[in-house]
Amino acid sequence: MTDAATPSPEPRTYRDKPVSFVRRSGRMSEAQERAWTELAPRYVLESPRDRASTSIRPGSAIDPAAVWGREAPLVVEIGSGQGHAIVHAATSRPDTDFLAIEVFRAGLARTMLDADRAGARNLRLVEANAPEVLQHLLPPASVDELWVFFPDPWHKKKHTKRRLVTPEFAAIAANALKDGGTLRLATDWEDYALQMREVMSAAPDFTATFDGEWAPRFEGRVLTAFERKGARVGRDIRDLSYRRASRT
């Protein structure tokens, strides 16, 4: 029986829609723990949370110019993993600002370590569910490029509802991108590539930037061990690229 003087714990709340990830627990190495303690204040964007630890509370939009300290093009990568692609890009393009979105803290820690070694000061990270970042953390029409490279394919039929690229996501991406901004996609799973293309072909706010079935490989995407592994086991890498139509 609960003591009347002791307030009952608040009920736990959950998202009402599935997310495109399962957040696995795992211990970070000492170097990763140290990176989080020492480097997170410089690199990680903190935001009020909503229902879950990776959610973003509505009304939490940042001012990119204030965060990065300048007016510059903004590139956002969803599912940055260990950060290989975005650290390389941030180092190669110092005149552009970058935001890495990832839910796995160990990957973010590794990203910060590599960014710090490379002297990349134009990179920020956020530990959150990507669609909520686009909806609630970034202002509308603030993103120049949005990258979705090798998202979880959720290849079992019963799990495909968890895939990130859906008509709803296309609408969220369109709201976040500037007019003329670019959405870049890549996957090594053929059926997901076909789904992506079907979704984006029907998205009213986007037009393809390529002719034929697939876009050329995006030269700005560094070749990672993950991509090499997919090619090594015989999975073709398929790229897609779309331009955000003008709002007027």
Secondary structure as the mmCIF struct_conf table of DSSP 4:
data_model
#
loop_
_struct_conf.conf_type_id
_struct_conf.id
_struct_conf.beg_label_comp_id
_struct_conf.beg_label_asym_id
_struct_conf.beg_label_seq_id
_struct_conf.end_label_comp_id
_struct_conf.end_label_asym_id
_struct_conf.end_label_seq_id
TURN_TY1_P TURN_TY1_P1 ALA A 4 ALA A 5
BEND BEND1 THR A 6 THR A 6
HELX_LH_PP_P HELX_LH_PP_P1 PRO A 7 ARG A 12
BEND BEND2 ASP A 16 LYS A 17
BEND BEND3 SER A 20 SER A 20
HELX_LH_PP_P HELX_LH_PP_P2 ARG A 27 SER A 29
HELX_RH_AL_P HELX_RH_AL_P1 GLU A 30 TYR A 43
STRN STRN1 VAL A 44 VAL A 44
HELX_LH_PP_P HELX_LH_PP_P3 LEU A 45 GLU A 46
BEND BEND4 ARG A 51 ALA A 52
TURN_TY1_P TURN_TY1_P2 SER A 53 THR A 54
TURN_TY1_P TURN_TY1_P3 PRO A 58 GLY A 59
HELX_RH_AL_P HELX_RH_AL_P2 PRO A 64 TRP A 68
TURN_TY1_P TURN_TY1_P4 GLY A 69 GLY A 69
BEND BEND5 ARG A 70 ARG A 70
STRN STRN2 LEU A 74 ILE A 78
BEND BEND6 GLY A 79 GLY A 79
TURN_TY1_P TURN_TY1_P5 GLY A 81 GLN A 82
BEND BEND7 GLY A 83 GLY A 83
HELX_RH_AL_P HELX_RH_AL_P3 HIS A 84 SER A 92
TURN_TY1_P TURN_TY1_P6 PRO A 94 ASP A 95
BEND BEND8 THR A 96 THR A 96
STRN STRN3 ASP A 97 GLU A 102
BEND BEND9 VAL A 103 VAL A 103
HELX_RH_AL_P HELX_RH_AL_P4 ARG A 105 ALA A 118
TURN_TY1_P TURN_TY1_P7 GLY A 119 GLY A 119
BEND BEND10 ASN A 122 ASN A 122
STRN STRN4 LEU A 123 GLU A 127
BEND BEND11 ALA A 128 ALA A 128
HELX_RH_AL_P HELX_RH_AL_P5 ALA A 130 GLU A 132
HELX_RH_PI_P HELX_RH_PI_P1 VAL A 133 LEU A 137
BEND BEND12 LEU A 138 LEU A 138
HELX_LH_PP_P HELX_LH_PP_P4 PRO A 139 PRO A 139
TURN_TY1_P TURN_TY1_P8 PRO A 140 ALA A 141
STRN STRN5 VAL A 143 PHE A 149
BEND BEND13 PHE A 150 PHE A 150
BEND BEND14 LYS A 156 LYS A 156
HELX_RH_3T_P HELX_RH_3T_P1 LYS A 157 ARG A 162
BEND BEND15 LEU A 164 LEU A 164
BEND BEND16 THR A 166 THR A 166
HELX_RH_AL_P HELX_RH_AL_P6 PRO A 167 ALA A 176
STRN STRN6 LEU A 177 THR A 187
BEND BEND17 ASP A 188 ASP A 188
HELX_RH_AL_P HELX_RH_AL_P7 GLU A 190 ALA A 202
TURN_TY1_P TURN_TY1_P9 PRO A 204 ASP A 205
STRN STRN7 PHE A 206 ALA A 208
BEND BEND18 THR A 209 TRP A 214
STRN STRN8 ALA A 215 ALA A 215
HELX_LH_PP_P HELX_LH_PP_P5 PRO A 216 ARG A 217
TURN_TY1_P TURN_TY1_P10 GLU A 219 GLY A 220
BEND BEND19 ARG A 221 ARG A 221
HELX_RH_AL_P HELX_RH_AL_P8 ALA A 225 ARG A 232
TURN_TY1_P TURN_TY1_P11 VAL A 233 GLY A 234
HELX_LH_PP_P HELX_LH_PP_P6 ARG A 235 ILE A 237
STRN STRN9 ARG A 238 ARG A 244
HELX_LH_PP_P HELX_LH_PP_P7 ALA A 245 SER A 246
#
